[in-house]
Amino acid sequence: MSEIFSFTAAFIVVQIFKIIMFKKDKDYSGYDERQELIRGRAFRYGFLTLAFSLAAVVLWEECVGALPIEFSLLMMACLMVGCLVVILYDIWKDAYWGIRQASGSNAAIVLMVAVMVMQYLGFRGHVKLGDVIVHGVLTWDGGLCLLIFVFFALIIVNLLLKAWVDKRGGSAE
Amino acid sequence: MKNLKMKSARAALDLSQQQLADLVGVSRQTINAIEKGDYNPTIRLCIAICKALNRTLDELFWEA
C-alpha cells in the first residue's frame, strides 16, 4: 500500500514540475510536426521492444527455467526497457520526451539526479537489511531501486553525450 | 539534399535558426534538419517559413 502511495506521490510531483516548467515557455506553440513524427516512431519501437522482451522473458521462464530475479521485477525491467527505447530514440533524433530539451534539460537532470540519490539511499538501506538477494533471487524491494537508478543514469549519460555531440558538430548556426 | 536557399534567405535577414524556429513555432532542431535536408516539412510549415522569411514557396522549396 505504501508503495502505491509513493508512486502516486512521485507521479504528482513530476506533473507539477512539468506544469511549472512549461509555463515558462509561453511562446512555444506545443506542436512540432517533425518531433511528433519522431515520437510516433519512438512509441512504435518502444512498444515492439516491450512486447518482444515480455515474450522473451515468459518463454525463457517456461522453456529454460526461472531466472534468479523476482518475476514482478523482470516485468518492471521489460517495461522500463521499452520506456528507455522511447526516450533514447527521442534524445538522439532531437525530439522532446516529456520535457523540453532546449530549456528544461538542466532542470530535468537535477530532478533525475535527485531521484537517483534517493534510489541509491534506498538500495543501501536494503543492502543493510540484507533483503536484496534472498535465496539466490534478486528481490523486488532491492532490485527496483537498482533498476530505477540504472534507468535514470542511462538517460543522463545519453543526454550529456548528445549535448556533447551537438556542440562538437556545431548543429546550431 | 541541403536546402541552401532557405539557409541563405535566413542569413539575409540575419536570423539565427533559433529565431526562425521561434517565429514559425517549431524547435531549432527542426529548422536545422530542414536546412540539412534531413526532414521534409509539411506544406503548413513551408508556408510558415516562407511568411517568416518574406519569400515564396517557389523561391525556397522548388528545385529548379
gemmi code that builds the backbone of each chain (N, CA, C; Angstrom):
import gemmi

chains = {
    "A": [
        ("MET", (0.841, -1.210, 0.000), (0.000, 0.000, 0.000), (0.872, 1.254, 0.000)),
        ("SER", (1.933, 1.211, 0.832), (2.817, 2.378, 0.911), (3.547, 2.612, -0.410)),
        ("GLU", (3.817, 1.516, -1.163), (4.481, 1.640, -2.463), (3.575, 2.341, -3.461)),
        ("ILE", (2.309, 1.987, -3.451), (1.340, 2.626, -4.360), (1.251, 4.113, -4.021)),
        ("PHE", (1.235, 4.411, -2.738), (1.176, 5.810, -2.304), (2.430, 6.562, -2.761)),
        ("SER", (3.598, 5.934, -2.641), (4.862, 6.560, -3.052), (4.874, 6.834, -4.548)),
        ("PHE", (4.428, 5.849, -5.334), (4.388, 6.021, -6.791), (3.441, 7.160, -7.167)),
        ("THR", (2.272, 7.197, -6.524), (1.281, 8.239, -6.822), (1.850, 9.602, -6.467)),
        ("ALA", (2.488, 9.690, -5.305), (3.071, 10.968, -4.865), (4.158, 11.426, -5.835)),
        ("ALA", (5.016, 10.495, -6.255), (6.096, 10.831, -7.191), (5.520, 11.291, -8.526)),
        ("PHE", (4.461, 10.623, -8.980), (3.821, 10.986, -10.250), (3.254, 12.406, -10.168)),
        ("ILE", (2.595, 12.726, -9.068), (2.007, 14.062, -8.899), (3.104, 15.123, -8.868)),
        ("VAL", (4.202, 14.841, -8.157), (5.325, 15.800, -8.075), (5.895, 16.077, -9.468)),
        ("VAL", (6.077, 15.010, -10.264), (6.637, 15.182, -11.617), (5.694, 16.003, -12.488)),
        ("GLN", (4.381, 15.759, -12.359), (3.412, 16.514, -13.169), (3.428, 17.994, -12.799)),
        ("ILE", (3.518, 18.287, -11.508), (3.579, 19.686, -11.060), (4.849, 20.339, -11.596)),
        ("PHE", (5.947, 19.595, -11.533), (7.238, 20.071, -12.046), (7.125, 20.411, -13.534)),
        ("LYS", (6.465, 19.552, -14.290), (6.307, 19.775, -15.727), (5.439, 21.000, -16.000)),
        ("ILE", (4.369, 21.153, -15.236), (3.470, 22.302, -15.437), (4.238, 23.596, -15.193)),
        ("ILE", (5.036, 23.624, -14.141), (5.816, 24.829, -13.811), (6.807, 25.116, -14.936)),
        ("MET", (7.446, 24.075, -15.445), (8.463, 24.273, -16.482), (7.860, 24.710, -17.800)),
        ("PHE", (6.706, 24.133, -18.169), (6.078, 24.500, -19.437), (5.521, 25.914, -19.380)),
        ("LYS", (5.163, 26.376, -18.203), (4.605, 27.717, -18.046), (5.614, 28.774, -18.472)),
        ("LYS", (6.914, 28.438, -18.333), (7.954, 29.410, -18.704), (8.001, 29.604, -20.221)),
        ("ASP", (7.586, 28.567, -20.990), (7.684, 28.613, -22.451), (6.390, 29.140, -23.056)),
        ("LYS", (6.147, 30.417, -22.886), (4.876, 30.970, -23.352), (4.804, 31.035, -24.882)),
        ("ASP", (5.954, 31.193, -25.528), (5.961, 31.323, -26.986), (5.889, 29.977, -27.693)),
        ("TYR", (6.079, 28.924, -26.950), (6.126, 27.606, -27.566), (4.717, 27.155, -27.943)),
        ("SER", (4.536, 26.836, -29.254), (3.197, 26.501, -29.730), (2.741, 25.123, -29.257)),
        ("GLY", (3.687, 24.284, -28.886), (3.334, 22.959, -28.392), (3.182, 21.928, -29.487)),
        ("TYR", (3.394, 22.316, -30.752), (3.278, 21.348, -31.841), (4.457, 21.507, -32.793)),
        ("ASP", (5.188, 20.460, -32.947), (6.307, 20.466, -33.875), (6.181, 19.178, -34.685)),
        ("GLU", (5.817, 19.326, -35.971), (5.468, 18.150, -36.784), (6.592, 17.123, -36.873)),
        ("ARG", (7.858, 17.600, -36.986), (8.975, 16.663, -37.092), (9.095, 15.839, -35.811)),
        ("GLN", (8.906, 16.530, -34.692), (9.046, 15.827, -33.423), (7.897, 14.862, -33.175)),
        ("GLU", (6.697, 15.253, -33.638), (5.556, 14.339, -33.500), (5.817, 13.065, -34.296)),
        ("LEU", (6.405, 13.240, -35.482), (6.741, 12.096, -36.342), (7.745, 11.178, -35.636)),
        ("ILE", (8.782, 11.798, -35.070), (9.819, 11.013, -34.383), (9.234, 10.311, -33.164)),
        ("ARG", (8.401, 11.046, -32.430), (7.795, 10.433, -31.235), (6.912, 9.244, -31.618)),
        ("GLY", (6.214, 9.375, -32.740), (5.380, 8.266, -33.221), (6.225, 7.031, -33.474)),
        ("ARG", (7.363, 7.242, -34.134), (8.283, 6.107, -34.393), (8.825, 5.560, -33.081)),
        ("ALA", (9.192, 6.478, -32.184), (9.767, 6.053, -30.902), (8.777, 5.187, -30.121)),
        ("PHE", (7.497, 5.580, -30.123), (6.484, 4.790, -29.411), (6.337, 3.413, -30.053)),
        ("ARG", (6.423, 3.368, -31.381), (6.305, 2.086, -32.073), (7.469, 1.161, -31.681)),
        ("TYR", (8.693, 1.709, -31.726), (9.862, 0.899, -31.363), (9.810, 0.496, -29.887)),
        ("GLY", (9.373, 1.436, -29.049), (9.270, 1.150, -27.611), (8.271, 0.036, -27.354)),
        ("PHE", (7.112, 0.117, -28.037), (6.072, -0.897, -27.844), (6.562, -2.265, -28.325)),
        ("LEU", (7.222, -2.265, -29.489), (7.735, -3.543, -30.021), (8.784, -4.143, -29.094)),
        ("THR", (9.672, -3.276, -28.566), (10.693, -3.760, -27.625), (10.044, -4.363, -26.392)),
        ("LEU", (9.032, -3.648, -25.875), (8.315, -4.136, -24.692), (7.675, -5.492, -24.980)),
        ("ALA", (6.990, -5.584, -26.113), (6.296, -6.826, -26.458), (7.287, -7.988, -26.602)),
        ("PHE", (8.385, -7.742, -27.320), (9.363, -8.812, -27.547), (10.088, -9.199, -26.249)),
        ("SER", (10.413, -8.211, -25.425), (11.130, -8.538, -24.188), (10.213, -9.310, -23.224)),
        ("LEU", (8.931, -8.909, -23.174), (7.988, -9.653, -22.319), (7.843, -11.091, -22.819)),
        ("ALA", (7.725, -11.223, -24.124), (7.583, -12.566, -24.711), (8.835, -13.400, -24.440)),
        ("ALA", (10.008, -12.763, -24.591), (11.265, -13.484, -24.364), (11.377, -13.959, -22.917)),
        ("VAL", (11.001, -13.082, -21.987), (11.089, -13.451, -20.561), (10.146, -14.604, -20.242)),
        ("VAL", (8.914, -14.498, -20.718), (7.931, -15.556, -20.429), (8.374, -16.877, -21.067)),
        ("LEU", (8.848, -16.802, -22.303), (9.318, -18.014, -22.983), (10.488, -18.650, -22.245)),
        ("TRP", (11.429, -17.806, -21.818), (12.598, -18.294, -21.090), (12.173, -18.999, -19.805)),
        ("GLU", (11.256, -18.339, -19.059), (10.798, -18.919, -17.789), (10.075, -20.253, -18.019)),
        ("GLU", (9.327, -20.332, -19.112), (8.555, -21.547, -19.391), (9.436, -22.674, -19.945)),
        ("CYS", (10.357, -22.298, -20.846), (11.131, -23.327, -21.562), (12.458, -23.680, -20.879)),
        ("VAL", (13.160, -22.691, -20.387), (14.504, -22.930, -19.831), (14.459, -23.088, -18.311)),
        ("GLY", (13.771, -22.184, -17.661), (13.701, -22.245, -16.198), (13.648, -20.847, -15.607)),
        ("ALA", (13.373, -20.792, -14.318), (13.213, -19.494, -13.657), (14.540, -18.756, -13.585)),
        ("LEU", (14.491, -17.481, -13.889), (15.686, -16.638, -13.755), (15.865, -16.264, -12.286)),
        ("PRO", (17.103, -15.924, -11.884), (17.312, -15.588, -10.464), (16.863, -14.159, -10.122)),
        ("ILE", (15.759, -13.778, -10.705), (15.195, -12.436, -10.474), (13.697, -12.598, -10.238)),
        ("GLU", (13.172, -11.876, -9.248), (11.743, -11.975, -8.959), (10.938, -11.607, -10.209)),
        ("PHE", (9.856, -12.355, -10.480), (9.132, -12.201, -11.734), (8.571, -10.786, -11.906)),
        ("SER", (8.057, -10.212, -10.826), (7.488, -8.856, -10.919), (8.580, -7.844, -11.299)),
        ("LEU", (9.782, -8.065, -10.806), (10.909, -7.173, -11.131), (11.299, -7.331, -12.611)),
        ("LEU", (11.222, -8.549, -13.103), (11.507, -8.797, -14.518), (10.504, -8.066, -15.409)),
        ("MET", (9.232, -8.123, -15.002), (8.179, -7.444, -15.777), (8.432, -5.934, -15.779)),
        ("MET", (8.812, -5.417, -14.614), (9.106, -3.984, -14.498), (10.323, -3.623, -15.356)),
        ("ALA", (11.319, -4.508, -15.390), (12.523, -4.261, -16.203), (12.155, -4.183, -17.680)),
        ("CYS", (11.267, -5.071, -18.120), (10.820, -5.058, -19.525), (10.128, -3.740, -19.835)),
        ("LEU", (9.264, -3.324, -18.916), (8.536, -2.057, -19.092), (9.507, -0.888, -19.202)),
        ("MET", (10.515, -0.897, -18.351), (11.491, 0.200, -18.340), (12.388, 0.175, -19.578)),
        ("VAL", (12.687, -1.007, -20.083), (13.479, -1.089, -21.319), (12.678, -0.479, -22.473)),
        ("GLY", (11.374, -0.757, -22.508), (10.507, -0.165, -23.529), (10.504, 1.350, -23.431)),
        ("CYS", (10.381, 1.853, -22.199), (10.388, 3.315, -21.970), (11.733, 3.904, -22.391)),
        ("LEU", (12.772, 3.171, -22.088), (14.133, 3.638, -22.400), (14.324, 3.769, -23.913)),
        ("VAL", (13.782, 2.829, -24.649), (13.883, 2.893, -26.124), (13.209, 4.172, -26.624)),
        ("VAL", (12.027, 4.464, -26.093), (11.302, 5.682, -26.497), (12.140, 6.926, -26.183)),
        ("ILE", (12.649, 6.991, -24.975), (13.377, 8.182, -24.531), (14.694, 8.357, -25.295)),
        ("LEU", (15.458, 7.279, -25.425), (16.757, 7.399, -26.091), (16.604, 7.697, -27.583)),
        ("TYR", (15.583, 7.111, -28.197), (15.332, 7.413, -29.615), (15.001, 8.902, -29.764)),
        ("ASP", (14.155, 9.400, -28.884), (13.781, 10.827, -28.921), (15.005, 11.727, -28.701)),
        ("ILE", (15.837, 11.358, -27.757), (17.020, 12.175, -27.456), (17.932, 12.252, -28.680)),
        ("TRP", (18.217, 11.100, -29.294), (19.187, 11.072, -30.396), (18.625, 11.602, -31.699)),
        ("LYS", (17.288, 11.676, -31.791), (16.671, 12.232, -33.004), (16.170, 13.655, -32.762)),
        ("ASP", (16.604, 14.273, -31.697), (16.250, 15.665, -31.394), (14.751, 15.888, -31.238)),
        ("ALA", (14.112, 15.048, -30.489), (12.698, 15.281, -30.178), (12.559, 15.443, -28.672)),
        ("TYR", (11.445, 16.007, -28.259), (11.240, 16.167, -26.821), (10.676, 14.863, -26.276)),
        ("TRP", (10.964, 14.584, -25.056), (10.477, 13.334, -24.459), (9.832, 13.640, -23.106)),
        ("GLY", (8.781, 14.409, -23.172), (8.074, 14.744, -21.933), (8.444, 16.114, -21.434)),
        ("ILE", (9.713, 16.397, -21.418), (10.154, 17.732, -21.030), (11.035, 18.320, -22.124)),
        ("ARG", (10.970, 19.607, -22.302), (11.704, 20.231, -23.402), (13.210, 20.101, -23.210)),
        ("GLN", (13.881, 19.736, -24.298), (15.338, 19.619, -24.195), (15.991, 20.992, -24.147)),
        ("ALA", (15.418, 21.938, -24.892), (16.071, 23.236, -25.020), (16.166, 23.984, -23.698)),
        ("SER", (15.019, 24.132, -23.025), (15.056, 24.954, -21.817), (14.943, 24.145, -20.532)),
        ("GLY", (14.578, 22.878, -20.672), (14.317, 22.135, -19.450), (15.309, 21.046, -19.119)),
        ("SER", (16.343, 20.888, -19.967), (17.208, 19.736, -19.760), (17.999, 19.820, -18.460)),
        ("ASN", (18.443, 21.015, -18.101), (19.200, 21.157, -16.850), (18.333, 20.832, -15.640)),
        ("ALA", (17.114, 21.380, -15.664), (16.184, 21.110, -14.553), (15.845, 19.628, -14.517)),
        ("ALA", (15.710, 19.031, -15.704), (15.380, 17.604, -15.768), (16.513, 16.767, -15.191)),
        ("ILE", (17.752, 17.155, -15.510), (18.900, 16.403, -14.995), (18.965, 16.505, -13.474)),
        ("VAL", (18.691, 17.701, -12.952), (18.688, 17.885, -11.481), (17.647, 16.968, -10.847)),
        ("LEU", (16.463, 16.939, -11.459), (15.384, 16.090, -10.935), (15.776, 14.612, -10.981)),
        ("MET", (16.387, 14.217, -12.094), (16.770, 12.809, -12.242), (17.889, 12.421, -11.272)),
        ("VAL", (18.836, 13.350, -11.086), (19.912, 13.067, -10.124), (19.325, 12.917, -8.718)),
        ("ALA", (18.343, 13.771, -8.393), (17.696, 13.681, -7.075), (17.028, 12.315, -6.903)),
        ("VAL", (16.353, 11.868, -7.952), (15.698, 10.549, -7.891), (16.752, 9.449, -7.728)),
        ("MET", (17.884, 9.596, -8.461), (18.944, 8.590, -8.371), (19.533, 8.514, -6.970)),
        ("VAL", (19.714, 9.688, -6.356), (20.268, 9.720, -4.985), (19.314, 8.993, -4.031)),
        ("MET", (18.003, 9.269, -4.204), (17.012, 8.619, -3.333), (17.035, 7.100, -3.526)),
        ("GLN", (17.163, 6.691, -4.793), (17.190, 5.251, -5.089), (18.453, 4.600, -4.521)),
        ("TYR", (19.565, 5.333, -4.615), (20.822, 4.806, -4.079), (20.713, 4.619, -2.559)),
        ("LEU", (20.130, 5.634, -1.899), (19.959, 5.533, -0.443), (19.029, 4.368, -0.088)),
        ("GLY", (17.987, 4.236, -0.899), (17.053, 3.116, -0.688), (17.746, 1.782, -0.846)),
        ("PHE", (18.590, 1.707, -1.886), (19.314, 0.459, -2.154), (20.258, 0.118, -1.003)),
        ("ARG", (20.953, 1.147, -0.502), (21.869, 0.919, 0.626), (21.114, 0.410, 1.852)),
        ("GLY", (19.938, 0.994, 2.052), (19.089, 0.545, 3.170), (18.731, -0.923, 3.045)),
        ("HIS", (18.385, -1.315, 1.821), (18.025, -2.722, 1.594), (19.233, -3.648, 1.737)),
        ("VAL", (20.411, -3.141, 1.330), (21.639, -3.952, 1.486), (21.894, -4.194, 2.973)),
        ("LYS", (21.697, -3.129, 3.773), (21.909, -3.273, 5.221), (20.920, -4.269, 5.828)),
        ("LEU", (19.679, -4.217, 5.307), (18.660, -5.160, 5.806), (18.911, -6.587, 5.287)),
        ("GLY", (19.695, -6.645, 4.203), (20.033, -7.964, 3.641), (18.913, -8.592, 2.833)),
        ("ASP", (18.004, -7.755, 2.300), (16.889, -8.344, 1.531), (16.970, -8.051, 0.026)),
        ("VAL", (18.190, -7.752, -0.448), (18.334, -7.519, -1.891), (18.331, -8.861, -2.626)),
        ("ILE", (19.129, -9.775, -2.140), (19.137, -11.131, -2.704), (18.740, -12.113, -1.605)),
        ("VAL", (17.611, -12.770, -1.832), (17.119, -13.745, -0.851), (17.034, -15.107, -1.547)),
        ("HIS", (17.691, -16.085, -0.945), (17.749, -17.444, -1.517), (18.223, -17.426, -2.968)),
        ("GLY", (19.185, -16.564, -3.255), (19.767, -16.504, -4.613), (18.915, -15.788, -5.641)),
        ("VAL", (17.840, -15.150, -5.166), (16.949, -14.454, -6.105), (16.956, -12.956, -5.798)),
        ("LEU", (17.164, -12.143, -6.859), (17.122, -10.694, -6.708), (15.675, -10.281, -6.445)),
        ("THR", (15.451, -9.624, -5.310), (14.067, -9.334, -4.908), (13.565, -8.021, -5.499)),
        ("TRP", (12.257, -7.852, -5.435), (11.595, -6.633, -5.921), (12.095, -5.420, -5.150)),
        ("ASP", (12.159, -5.520, -3.832), (12.488, -4.363, -2.993), (13.858, -3.762, -3.314)),
        ("GLY", (14.884, -4.609, -3.305), (16.227, -4.095, -3.569), (16.475, -3.858, -5.046)),
        ("GLY", (15.947, -4.756, -5.865), (16.176, -4.691, -7.307), (15.553, -3.478, -7.963)),
        ("LEU", (14.396, -3.055, -7.447), (13.703, -1.916, -8.058), (14.528, -0.636, -7.922)),
        ("CYS", (15.118, -0.439, -6.750), (15.969, 0.748, -6.530), (17.109, 0.764, -7.544)),
        ("LEU", (17.707, -0.403, -7.725), (18.832, -0.533, -8.651), (18.385, -0.264, -10.091)),
        ("LEU", (17.217, -0.792, -10.426), (16.659, -0.653, -11.774), (16.384, 0.819, -12.101)),
        ("ILE", (15.764, 1.523, -11.168), (15.436, 2.939, -11.390), (16.718, 3.752, -11.478)),
        ("PHE", (17.694, 3.401, -10.643), (18.990, 4.097, -10.665), (19.646, 3.963, -12.041)),
        ("VAL", (19.708, 2.749, -12.549), (20.329, 2.500, -13.870), (19.535, 3.192, -14.974)),
        ("PHE", (18.213, 3.154, -14.866), (17.327, 3.773, -15.851), (17.652, 5.266, -16.019)),
        ("PHE", (17.702, 5.974, -14.908), (17.976, 7.415, -14.981), (19.439, 7.700, -15.339)),
        ("ALA", (20.330, 6.841, -14.873), (21.750, 7.024, -15.211), (21.943, 6.944, -16.720)),
        ("LEU", (21.280, 5.983, -17.357), (21.393, 5.829, -18.816), (20.826, 7.052, -19.546)),
        ("ILE", (19.737, 7.583, -19.035), (19.134, 8.769, -19.669), (20.084, 9.953, -19.557)),
        ("ILE", (20.631, 10.162, -18.361), (21.540, 11.303, -18.150), (22.779, 11.173, -19.032)),
        ("VAL", (23.356, 9.986, -19.059), (24.565, 9.769, -19.886), (24.265, 10.087, -21.354)),
        ("ASN", (23.134, 9.610, -21.838), (22.781, 9.857, -23.244), (22.480, 11.326, -23.509)),
        ("LEU", (21.826, 11.984, -22.552), (21.549, 13.425, -22.705), (22.849, 14.209, -22.818)),
        ("LEU", (23.788, 13.906, -21.931), (25.070, 14.620, -21.923), (25.879, 14.308, -23.175)),
        ("LEU", (25.838, 13.029, -23.574), (26.567, 12.616, -24.774), (26.009, 13.312, -26.016)),
        ("LYS", (24.684, 13.413, -26.085), (24.049, 14.069, -27.237), (24.416, 15.558, -27.247)),
        ("ALA", (24.397, 16.164, -26.063), (24.745, 17.594, -25.979), (26.184, 17.807, -26.448)),
        ("TRP", (27.055, 16.880, -26.056), (28.467, 16.962, -26.448), (28.617, 16.785, -27.963)),
        ("VAL", (27.909, 15.820, -28.524), (27.959, 15.579, -29.974), (27.461, 16.813, -30.735)),
        ("ASP", (26.364, 17.397, -30.256), (25.810, 18.601, -30.906), (26.803, 19.748, -30.862)),
        ("LYS", (27.429, 19.898, -29.706), (28.384, 21.003, -29.521), (29.580, 20.818, -30.446)),
        ("ARG", (30.025, 19.583, -30.557), (31.178, 19.278, -31.386), (30.853, 19.455, -32.871)),
        ("GLY", (29.621, 19.042, -33.236), (29.214, 19.149, -34.637), (28.743, 20.526, -35.018)),
        ("GLY", (28.496, 21.380, -34.014), (28.026, 22.742, -34.273), (26.711, 22.746, -35.025)),
        ("SER", (25.710, 22.045, -34.488), (24.419, 21.933, -35.193), (23.647, 23.258, -35.242)),
        ("ALA", (23.882, 24.143, -34.286), (23.202, 25.441, -34.302), (24.018, 26.440, -35.101)),
        ("GLU", (23.353, 27.137, -36.015), (24.053, 28.133, -36.835), (23.323, 29.450, -36.772)),
    ],
    "B": [
        ("MET", (18.840, 16.276, -49.637), (19.550, 17.390, -50.272), (19.441, 18.645, -49.403)),
        ("LYS", (20.552, 19.342, -49.247), (20.561, 20.527, -48.384), (19.701, 21.641, -48.984)),
        ("ASN", (19.027, 22.366, -48.095), (18.222, 23.494, -48.560), (19.028, 24.782, -48.344)),
        ("LEU", (19.907, 25.053, -49.277), (20.782, 26.235, -49.138), (20.021, 27.530, -49.384)),
        ("LYS", (18.928, 27.439, -50.171), (18.137, 28.645, -50.450), (17.473, 29.156, -49.163)),
        ("MET", (16.990, 28.243, -48.393), (16.367, 28.632, -47.130), (17.411, 29.183, -46.161)),
        ("LYS", (18.562, 28.546, -46.156), (19.638, 28.980, -45.261), (20.108, 30.392, -45.627)),
        ("SER", (20.258, 30.648, -46.933), (20.726, 31.981, -47.345), (19.649, 33.036, -47.105)),
        ("ALA", (18.371, 32.655, -47.290), (17.275, 33.603, -47.022), (17.232, 33.963, -45.540)),
        ("ARG", (17.463, 32.984, -44.709), (17.501, 33.233, -43.258), (18.689, 34.127, -42.907)),
        ("ALA", (19.829, 33.816, -43.518), (21.035, 34.600, -43.238), (20.885, 36.049, -43.730)),
        ("ALA", (20.150, 36.207, -44.849), (19.945, 37.552, -45.395), (19.163, 38.432, -44.425)),
        ("LEU", (18.277, 37.810, -43.672), (17.504, 38.563, -42.666), (18.222, 38.599, -41.312)),
        ("ASP", (19.415, 38.036, -41.293), (20.230, 37.998, -40.076), (19.505, 37.295, -38.916)),
        ("LEU", (18.871, 36.196, -39.268), (18.157, 35.425, -38.244), (18.944, 34.159, -37.910)),
        ("SER", (18.948, 33.806, -36.662), (19.556, 32.526, -36.278), (18.506, 31.429, -36.465)),
        ("GLN", (18.951, 30.199, -36.405), (17.993, 29.089, -36.511), (16.962, 29.164, -35.388)),
        ("GLN", (17.418, 29.517, -34.206), (16.514, 29.603, -33.062), (15.462, 30.690, -33.263)),
        ("GLN", (15.914, 31.836, -33.804), (14.967, 32.942, -34.028), (13.908, 32.563, -35.064)),
        ("LEU", (14.348, 31.913, -36.139), (13.382, 31.473, -37.155), (12.448, 30.418, -36.561)),
        ("ALA", (13.017, 29.527, -35.777), (12.198, 28.483, -35.136), (11.123, 29.113, -34.252)),
        ("ASP", (11.497, 30.128, -33.509), (10.527, 30.808, -32.653), (9.437, 31.488, -33.477)),
        ("LEU", (9.831, 32.047, -34.626), (8.860, 32.740, -35.485), (7.813, 31.785, -36.059)),
        ("VAL", (8.255, 30.572, -36.396), (7.308, 29.626, -37.011), (6.742, 28.615, -36.006)),
        ("GLY", (7.204, 28.672, -34.782), (6.632, 27.827, -33.727), (7.092, 26.384, -33.735)),
        ("VAL", (8.352, 26.166, -34.141), (8.918, 24.812, -34.032), (10.235, 24.899, -33.253)),
        ("SER", (10.923, 23.773, -33.161), (12.187, 23.788, -32.418), (13.346, 24.151, -33.349)),
        ("ARG", (14.452, 24.568, -32.769), (15.649, 24.904, -33.545), (16.158, 23.684, -34.315)),
        ("GLN", (16.009, 22.504, -33.693), (16.467, 21.268, -34.329), (15.690, 20.977, -35.614)),
        ("THR", (14.422, 21.357, -35.639), (13.604, 21.126, -36.839), (14.084, 22.009, -37.991)),
        ("ILE", (14.374, 23.268, -37.703), (14.905, 24.172, -38.740), (16.247, 23.633, -39.246)),
        ("ASN", (17.060, 23.189, -38.324), (18.362, 22.619, -38.678), (18.199, 21.396, -39.590)),
        ("ALA", (17.235, 20.537, -39.250), (17.001, 19.317, -40.047), (16.511, 19.668, -41.456)),
        ("ILE", (15.686, 20.695, -41.579), (15.182, 21.104, -42.905), (16.352, 21.638, -43.743)),
        ("GLU", (17.165, 22.482, -43.138), (18.291, 23.064, -43.889), (19.305, 21.996, -44.304)),
        ("LYS", (19.472, 20.995, -43.463), (20.420, 19.926, -43.791), (19.829, 18.905, -44.755)),
        ("GLY", (18.522, 19.009, -44.990), (17.855, 18.065, -45.888), (17.513, 16.751, -45.226)),
        ("ASP", (17.524, 16.746, -43.888), (17.198, 15.509, -43.162), (15.697, 15.338, -42.949)),
        ("TYR", (14.939, 16.404, -43.163), (13.498, 16.325, -42.919), (12.733, 17.110, -43.982)),
        ("ASN", (11.687, 16.484, -44.519), (10.819, 17.161, -45.485), (9.639, 17.768, -44.742)),
        ("PRO", (9.559, 19.097, -44.674), (8.461, 19.699, -43.909), (7.124, 19.582, -44.634)),
        ("THR", (6.039, 19.677, -43.877), (4.703, 19.683, -44.480), (4.477, 21.050, -45.118)),
        ("ILE", (3.454, 21.135, -45.921), (3.147, 22.391, -46.608), (2.818, 23.493, -45.585)),
        ("ARG", (2.208, 23.113, -44.475), (1.853, 24.079, -43.428), (3.113, 24.761, -42.889)),
        ("LEU", (4.140, 23.955, -42.642), (5.387, 24.518, -42.104), (6.145, 25.296, -43.196)),
        ("CYS", (6.109, 24.791, -44.422), (6.759, 25.516, -45.534), (6.183, 26.920, -45.656)),
        ("ILE", (4.860, 27.014, -45.604), (4.204, 28.323, -45.736), (4.608, 29.234, -44.572)),
        ("ALA", (4.644, 28.670, -43.381), (5.027, 29.470, -42.200), (6.460, 29.999, -42.357)),
        ("ILE", (7.345, 29.160, -42.869), (8.747, 29.575, -43.065), (8.822, 30.664, -44.144)),
        ("CYS", (8.079, 30.466, -45.241), (8.076, 31.466, -46.323), (7.589, 32.819, -45.813)),
        ("LYS", (6.529, 32.795, -45.023), (5.986, 34.056, -44.474), (7.017, 34.720, -43.558)),
        ("ALA", (7.692, 33.912, -42.762), (8.679, 34.474, -41.820), (9.885, 35.058, -42.553)),
        ("LEU", (10.223, 34.462, -43.706), (11.411, 34.916, -44.455), (11.062, 35.832, -45.630)),
        ("ASN", (9.780, 36.179, -45.763), (9.293, 37.042, -46.853), (9.690, 36.509, -48.231)),
        ("ARG", (9.534, 35.220, -48.418), (9.834, 34.582, -49.705), (8.618, 33.753, -50.131)),
        ("THR", (8.639, 33.324, -51.396), (7.544, 32.458, -51.872), (7.980, 30.998, -51.728)),
        ("LEU", (7.012, 30.120, -51.879), (7.321, 28.683, -51.799), (8.305, 28.276, -52.894)),
        ("ASP", (8.089, 28.818, -54.094), (8.991, 28.502, -55.207), (10.426, 28.903, -54.892)),
        ("GLU", (10.570, 30.073, -54.330), (11.920, 30.596, -54.055), (12.680, 29.722, -53.060)),
        ("LEU", (11.954, 29.183, -52.099), (12.649, 28.423, -51.044), (12.627, 26.910, -51.237)),
        ("PHE", (11.552, 26.410, -51.809), (11.411, 24.946, -51.795), (11.321, 24.286, -53.167)),
        ("TRP", (11.319, 25.059, -54.227), (11.235, 24.437, -55.550), (12.634, 24.216, -56.104)),
        ("GLU", (12.895, 22.963, -56.480), (14.214, 22.660, -57.022), (14.193, 22.828, -58.538)),
        ("ALA", (14.967, 23.770, -59.021), (14.966, 24.039, -60.475), (15.797, 23.002, -61.211)),
    ],
}
model = gemmi.Model(1)
for chain_id, residues in chains.items():
    chain = gemmi.Chain(chain_id)
    for i, (resn, *xyz) in enumerate(residues, 1):
        res = gemmi.Residue()
        res.name, res.seqid = resn, gemmi.SeqId(i, " ")
        for name, pos in zip(("N", "CA", "C"), xyz):
            atom = gemmi.Atom()
            atom.name, atom.element = name, gemmi.Element(name[0])
            atom.pos, atom.b_iso = gemmi.Position(*pos), 0.0
            res.add_atom(atom)
        chain.add_residue(res)
    model.add_chain(chain)
structure = gemmi.Structure()
structure.add_model(model)
structure.setup_entities()
